Amino acid sequence: MLSKLHARLGDFWWYSLMLFCACRAADLLNAFVGLWLVPKYVGKAELGAVMPLTQFANFLALPITIFAMAFMKEMTTLATNGEYGKMKSLMRGVFVGATVFLALALVVSRLTLPLLLERIRVAEGSLGFLILAAAFTGATAPAFQNALQALKRFKTISLLNIIGAPLRFLAMLATMPFRALSGYFVGQTATPAFAIVASVWSLRKELSVPAEPYWTRDTFRQMAKLLMGIAAYYIAGNALSLVEQTVLRQRLPDLDSAGYYMATRFSDIATFVACTLMTVLFPFTASLANEGKSTRKLVVKSALAMLAIGSLLALAFAVAGRPILALHPDGDKYAEYAWAIPCLVGTSTLAAIQGFHTNTEISAGRFAFLRWWVPINLAFAAGLLLITGYGYFKAYLPETWCNFLAQHNFTSLSAMIAWFAVTSIAKTIASLLELMRQD
């Protein structure tokens, strides 16, 4: 019966369904961690700092993330062609790159982390080392899981997701009672560290072949092009995310930022669904692009499926968000932020649709979308800084503009979420227009 269902759905939707079921089983435990364990040990005064600290970890890991994404594209090609010796050489390059960039990140972290912690009202303690560990294991693990993804080992990926969630939970449960935020990042490190070891073990047959030379003048030129395009993509996107999360934590009261964190635990369900589809989508679109076939049909199908799921989630949480939040021990406070859940689900859904398009373009080695992606992200990041921190620029801004900003509360949670929504709508429209122009 399962074979018939597989044949009827086709490989793409069959593997998406299989990975979705595995990931959702893991997400039940992750939801428990996000909604109960973290708020239990991280007080309301620091709960809102979890997301900007996570985003800062992503910022530190940007170089290795860019490398991993470029390697993912190449690994898909090498795995498709059965060139395992070259794939082995490429995976060794990930370890070398991670070591070099870790040394650079240590310097950057030492200079910038104290400034960030001061602005988001958090004591440093051992956070610096743990954030780096979480950043680099989290950024390096996908490079090895991508090899499984390129080989379409979706059963193995499903198993890694199922085991990784309990491992994260146990690591947090053991460490958070002693230092809540430090324990949180111990948990964030445990799962990707396990994924690296397990991925290498599951690839032992492919990696048992002798390593073959990979780097030639042509491959170096091709990799350089990939790295520059992916760097522009990630730097612009992470700059906007880091500014959004830092400004939100810096400008809002502790309770508002904590309420935002609780609301995002539900809206992230849309992101989990999107990640499942994207994991399966990348090798399929890369294969289509290598064969010279159109990728648009697969992207549109994924976008429509995501839009339907996001709409159902937004409707469900519009009705049930407040009662669910009220179940929490501090539910009388957090239930007031239930209105934010469907709004953030909508924003996450639009972000997923953009991601389907941009990641497909990267899998195909096309970077025309950067002509709108980079300007929109940087413009909205600069605009948010200007509007919420206009006091620093009073000497350079027209008086009427300063008076207008002073009369309107652009630093409220509702104003911040509206800004996120407008940003996401602008990027989605640009993405759809770009998609329509493709042959």
Secondary structure, DSSP 4 states (H G I P E B T S, - for coil): -HHHHHHHH-HHHHHHHHHHHHHHHHHHHHHHIIIIIHHHHS-HHHHTTHHHHHHHHHHHTHHHHHHHHHHHHHHHHHHHTT-HHHHHHHHHHHHHHHHHHHHHHHHHHHHHHHHHHHHTT---TTHHHHHHHHHHHHHHHHHHHHHHHHTT-HHHHHHHHHHHHHHHHHHHHHHTTT-HHHHHHHHHHHHHHHHHHHHHHHTHHHHTSPP-----HHHHHHHHHHHHHHHHHHHHHHHHHHHHHHHHHHHS-HHHHHHHHHHHHHHHHHHHHHHHHHHHHHHHHHHHHHTT---HHHHHHHHHHHHHHHHHHHHHHHHHHHHHHTTSTTHHHHGGGTTHHHHHHHHHHHHHHHHHHHHHHHHTT--TTHHHHHHHHHHHHHHHHHHHTGGGGTTTS-HHHHHHHHHS-TTSHHHHHHHHHHHHHHHHHHHHHHHHH--
